[in-house]
Amino acid sequence: MAQVNGKTDTSVDGCTIGAALERLGFDRARVACELNGEIVPRAEYDERALDEHDALEVVRFVGGG
Amino acid sequence: MGEGAQMGPLEQRIGRMARERLAKARIGIAGAGGLGSNIAMMLARSGVGHLVIADFDTVDESNLNRQHYAREHVGASKVDALSQQIHAVDPRVAMQAFRLRVTPQNARELFGGCDIVCEAFDDAQAKATLVEQLLSLTPGPIVVSGNGMAGIGPASEIVTRRLGSRLYVCGDGESDVDAGEVLYAPRVMLCAAQQALVAVRIVLGEE
């Protein structure tokens, strides 16, 4: 079972990162994703499928600075 | 440090070892608005020797409620106004100030040589893009991002989180100017202070 932001989430197993983001309600233009501690370039979101050993960290950015 | 064996007031306060480490550090600041201007001043006061700052904008009167500028700076380029203020505090700080928009195309050239880069943009998409860009550089800088400091929520909501080996994210992660929340100096400065602090901690080997 893949981990998303530290929590087990079976709903994203087999999804690409892009599909997982959509399922979880993230806007892909406003996030940065780390897979197993490595940054994933946005261009690869639709290529890489999540498996049960993966840990995905999604940082959702908000406006203001 | 250009002052021989003499211990200056900063060295006396923080110690020669800490001062030497900080003086050698090269820290980038992407954006010189509410976060970036305050981060820059704090890093300069802390003894950081090299600052690389980029922002395309000029100071507007509406910035004065939270950004480190005064009435006399209105109309001036932010990076110029900031460089002037930093040198008024400590003329030894080596400043590389770029009046331009940071883009995916120039991010490496601007910040690739930095030990640490503080992301201090205001736009959420621009934040996401720059963080991704900087973390994709190998070797590349440690990235300290400011994320969520709008409104007047409690200070304790603003925290520093470490994600992976090269990313720290400071802020509440939730409050959003795009959802209509406004920016107040205390909370912007709390977030800026956490970014500056984590940068100093990294330089001094505490992270």
Contacts between the chains, C-beta under 8 A, distances in Angstrom:
chain1	res1	chain2	res2	distance
A	29	B	125	5.0
A	29	B	128	6.7
A	30	B	124	4.6
A	30	B	125	5.7
A	30	B	127	7.9
A	30	B	128	5.2
A	31	B	128	5.8
A	32	B	128	5.3
A	32	B	131	4.6
A	32	B	132	5.1
A	32	B	135	7.3
A	32	B	167	7.7
A	34	B	135	8.0
A	34	B	163	6.0
A	34	B	164	4.7
A	34	B	167	7.2
A	37	B	164	4.5
A	37	B	165	6.2
A	38	B	164	7.1
A	39	B	131	8.0
A	39	B	132	6.1
A	39	B	135	3.8
A	39	B	136	5.8
A	39	B	164	7.2
A	39	B	167	7.8
A	41	B	132	6.4
A	41	B	136	5.8
A	42	B	129	8.0
A	42	B	132	6.2
A	57	B	163	5.3
A	57	B	164	6.9
A	59	B	128	7.8
A	59	B	131	7.3
A	59	B	145	7.6
A	59	B	147	7.1
A	59	B	163	6.4
A	59	B	167	7.6
A	59	B	169	5.9
A	60	B	173	7.1
A	61	B	124	4.3
A	61	B	125	7.5
A	61	B	127	4.3
A	61	B	128	4.7
A	61	B	131	7.7
A	61	B	145	7.7
A	61	B	147	5.6
A	62	B	124	5.5
A	62	B	147	6.2
A	62	B	148	4.9
A	62	B	150	7.6
A	62	B	171	7.8
A	62	B	173	7.0
A	62	B	174	6.5
A	62	B	175	6.6
A	62	B	176	3.8
A	62	B	177	7.7
A	62	B	178	7.1
A	62	B	179	7.9
A	63	B	122	6.2
A	63	B	123	6.1
A	63	B	124	4.6
A	63	B	150	7.6
A	63	B	176	5.2
A	63	B	177	4.2
A	63	B	178	4.2
A	64	B	34	7.8
A	64	B	122	5.9
A	64	B	148	7.0
A	64	B	149	5.7
A	64	B	150	4.3
A	64	B	175	6.8
A	64	B	176	6.7
A	64	B	177	4.2
A	64	B	181	7.2
A	64	B	183	5.7
A	64	B	188	7.8
A	65	B	31	6.1
A	65	B	33	5.5
A	65	B	34	5.8
A	65	B	35	4.6
A	65	B	36	7.4
A	65	B	120	5.5
A	65	B	121	5.4
A	65	B	122	3.8
A	65	B	123	7.9
A	65	B	127	7.5
A	65	B	146	5.7
A	65	B	149	7.5
A	65	B	188	7.8
